Amino acid sequence: MDDVRTIGDNSRYFPDEAPLTAAPAAPPAPVTIGREDLLDTGMITEQLDDDYGHYKKRVAELLAGVLRLFALCATVPVVTEHPKAPPSAPNALALLLPPGGGEAQLLGATKDLTWVPIGTNVAIIMRTLAGRGAAIGSEQMAEDVTSFVKQLRDDIAPIEKSRTTEKKPFDAAATAVQTWFKARLDPLTAAVLAMESTLLTPWTNKKIAERKEAARLEALRAAEQAEAALAAARHAPNDDAVLDHAIEVGEEADRAAAAAAAAPKDLGRTRGSAGGVASVATKWTFRVVDRDQIPKDYWILDETALANVARNMKEKAAVPGVQFFPETSARVRR
């Protein structure tokens, strides 16, 4: 390798194409582009409030209508202020919809017949009212619900379009940042993995095997010495020096046996000349040797494939052990 020169222990792996220094040059100062202002979430929220404040009001109006409809279907009274009259029963409910778009509350009756708020989350209020038996009671109500769902979908469309429009430049900016750093990080990460897997792992495994063999032989030697010392102690039971020696040699044999049984990570460490420690990372994995012997508990059901069979084959779908059936749900088209 005539085209490389040594600066420290690691720089010999750099081609001599440009002057090299023992320490890397300081990174350039970052370019200031006002990123703090661009990414100020408070400013972004304020701007969205200014631009789309009408959506906020509209959504509040629609949700109030949805809750009013659910209350009607569940025969739960709707009030505009906290009821002054006590509940008629301990399990009574009332929906509080303050005028002017205030926060909706579901009120519940306590055992001592007083009203207490039990929820303000719209989804939870709807689930609670549905659990109270909210149901459509007439064709006219079904038509009203259908029209209301269509209205909701009509309002969702422009809000979603605005969200996509506002989010697009942020997505593009995030992609640009990710792409720039990925181009620098991916080759380095690949180099680390390649050097660990193809260079250090074989060397470390060889080192572990050598050290384990040396430890095994040392354990055998220590065990033989311990056995000999123990035999000598049996022949001289009154000789304290012989007995102490047997104990000492026995402890050395125990330590040698422990070293021989040491985990691989304790045997394969390599310290880099310029820093870093290569050690062993052990993980258990598997390979299939006989699929027919694998218990059913370890089989993975491919639900995506079964869903495709159901969608494509419909009533003709047939898979042993699986029942295919139609599931009906209401959908309102715009």
N, C-alpha and C positions, 0 to 999 in steps of 0.2 A: 504494500500500500504506500507507494512513493508519493502519492498526491495528498497525503494527510500529514498534519503535524500535531504535536501534542501541546495542549495548554490545559494543565490540570489532568484529571483522570478521564473525563468524559469527552473533552473537546477533540480527541483524536478521531472521533467518528464524524467530524464535520469536514467536508472537502475544503481544500485550501484555495478557494476561488476569490476570497475577499479577505481583507485584514480582519483577524479575529482578536477579540479582547477577552480577558479572563472573566469579566463580568458583563452581563447583557446591558445594552444601553437602556437608559430610562425611557419608559413609554412616553409618547407625545401627549401634550395636554389635550384633554377632550375638547371637541368643538362644541361651543355653546349654541344650542338651537332653541332655547326656551322650552325644553321638554317638561319642566316642572309646570309651566303654564298650560302647555298642551294637554297634559295628563291630569290637571287639577279636576278631580271628580266633582268638587263643589261647584266650580265654574261651569262644568258640563251640565250638571243638573239644573243650575239656574238658567242656562241657555235653553235647555229643553223645556223648562217651565214656561219661558217666554214664548218659545216658538209653538209649543203644543199644549198650552194651558187649557185650550178648549176640549182636548181629549179627556183631561182629568175630570172636568165637570160632566162631560157626556158619560163617561164610565160610571161615575157616582150615580147619575140619574138612572142609567140602565140597570145597575145592580140593585138599586132601591126597588125598581119595577120587578126584577126577578124575585126578590125576597117577598114583595107584596103578593106576587102570584103564588109562590110556594105556601105562604101563610093561608091564602084563600083555599088552595087545594087541601090543606091540612085542617081547615076550619079553625085556625088560630087567629084571634083578634089582632088588628093592627091599630096602634095608638101613636099619637104624635108627641105625647109627653108622658112622664112616669105616672102610671095609674094611681089615682087617689083611693079608689075603692079596693078593698082586699081581694085576693084571688077567691074564686068560687070553690076551688079544690086544691089539695096539696100538690097535685101533679100538673096544674094548669100552666099554660105558656101564653106569652103575649109578645108581639113583635113591635119594638119601638123604632119608629122612623121619624126622627125629628125633622121639622120643616126646614127648608133651606140647605138640604144636603148634609146634615149632621151625621155622625157615625151611627149606624144601625146597631141595635142591641136586641138580643133575645133575652126576655125576662122569664124567670121561672119562679114558681111558688114554693116556699118553704113549708115545713110541717106546721109552723105556727101561722100560716097564711099571711105571709108578707112577700112582696116582690123583690127579687134580687137579680142582678145581671148575671147571666151564665155564659155569654159568648158574644163576641163582636166580629169574629172571623166569618166572612160571607160563606165560605165552603162548609164550615162547621155548622152554621145556622141552617144551610140548605139540607145537610145530612140529618140534622136533628129533626127538622120539619118532615123530611122524607120518612124518618123512622117513626113519626107520629101518624103515618098512614096517608101522607099527601098523595092524592090521586085525582085524575081527571074524572069529573062526574057527569059531563054532558058533551054532546057533539060541538056545541058552541064553545065550550071551554077548550076542547081539543083544537078547534080552529084558531082560537086566540093564542094558545100556546105555540102552535105552528107558526103563526105570524110573528110572534115575539122572537122565536128562535131565528127566523129569517132576518129580523131586524138586527139581532145580535151579530149574526154573520156578516151582514152588510156593514156594520160598524167596525167589526174586527179587521176587515180587508184594508181600509185606508190606514189604520193604526199599524198594522203589520208592515204595510208598504213603507210607512215613515220610519219604522224601526230599522228595516233593511237598508234604507237610504242613509240614515244617520250612522249606522254601524259599519257600513262598507269601507269608509276611509280608515277607520280604526283597525279593521281586519287586515286591510292592505298594509298598514304601517306595522302591525304585529308580524305579518308574514315577512316583511322586509327585514325586520330585526332578527327573526328566527333564521331566515335564509342566510343572512350575513354571518351570524355566529356559527350556524351549523356547518358552513363551508370551512371554517377554521377548526371547529371542535371534532368533526367526524373523522378526518384523517388522523388526528392525534389519538382519539379514542381507539380507532382501529389499530394504530401502532402499539398502543399499550396492550390491547388484547392479544395481538399477534406475538409480541415479545413475551408476554406471560405464558401463553399457551404453547408456543413452539420452541421457545428457548428456555425460560425459567422452569416450566413444569417438568420437562424431562430431566433437567439438571437436579432439581429438587427431589424428584422421585429417586434418582440414582443416589443422591446424598443420603436420603432417608434409608434406602436399602442397605447402604454401606454402614451407616451408624447403627441400624437395628442389628445387623449381623455382628458388628463389633460389640454391641451391648449384650447380645445373646452369649457370645463367647466369654465375655467378662463375667456374666452371671453364672455360667457353668464353672468357670475357674473359681469364683468366689464360693460357690456352693460346695465344690470339692474341698476347698480349704476349710470351710465351716464344718464339713463332715469330719475331716481329719482332726480338727481342733476339738470337736465334740467327743470323738473317740478317745483322744488323749485325756480329756477331762474325766471320762468314765474310768480310766485306768489310774487316775490320780485324784480321787474325790476330795482329798484333804489339802490339795495344793491350790491355794488361792490364786496364785499367779497364772497357773494353767487354766483355772476356771474363768478368771477375768479375760484371758486371751480368747477363750472359746466364745464368751459373750460378745466380745468386740468383733471377732471375725464373723459371728452370726449376724450381727447388725450390719456389717459391711455387705454380707450376702443378700440381706433383705433390700438394702439400697440398690445393689446391682440388679436384683430381680425387678425392682420397681422401674429402674432405668430401662431395662429391656422391654418392659410392658408400656413404656411411655407412648402417648398419642403421637401421631405423625407430626402435628404442628410443633411439638417440642423438639423435633429432631431435624427439621428442614429449614430453619431460618438462615437467611443469608443477608448480611449487612452490606449495603452499598458503600463503595469507597468515598462517594460524595454525598452520602445520605440515602435514606430509604432502607426498608427492611422487606425482603422477600420472604413470605411465610406461606404456610399451607392452608388453604381454605377447603375443607372437606364437606361435601354434601352428598346425601344419599339419593340415588336415582333408581331407575329400573329399565329393564328391557323385557319385552314379551317373548316368552319361549314356547308357549302353547296356549293359544287363545281359547281352546275348548275347556281348559282347566280353570279359567278365570271365573270367580263367583259372580253372580248377577249383580251383586251390590256395587261392583266396580264398572258396570256397563253405563255408558252415558247415552241417554235418550236424545236423539236428534230431533228436538221439537220443531226446529225450522223446516226440516225436511217433511215432517208430518203435516205441518201447516200448509206447505206447498201442495202436498198430495190432496189435502182437503179442499184447498182453493181451486185446484185445477181439475180434479176428478169429480168433485161434488158427491152426488149420490152413488157414483160408481167406485168411490174410494174403498179399498179393502187392504188392510194390513193386519195379520194375525195379532191378537191381543190388544187391538186398538178399535175403539168405537168412533165412527165419524157421524156427526149430526149437525143439522142447521141451527144456527143461533141467530135469533131475530132481534134487531134493535132499531129504534127509530132514528132517521136522519132527515134533516130538512135541507132541501136544495134551494139555492138562491134564485 
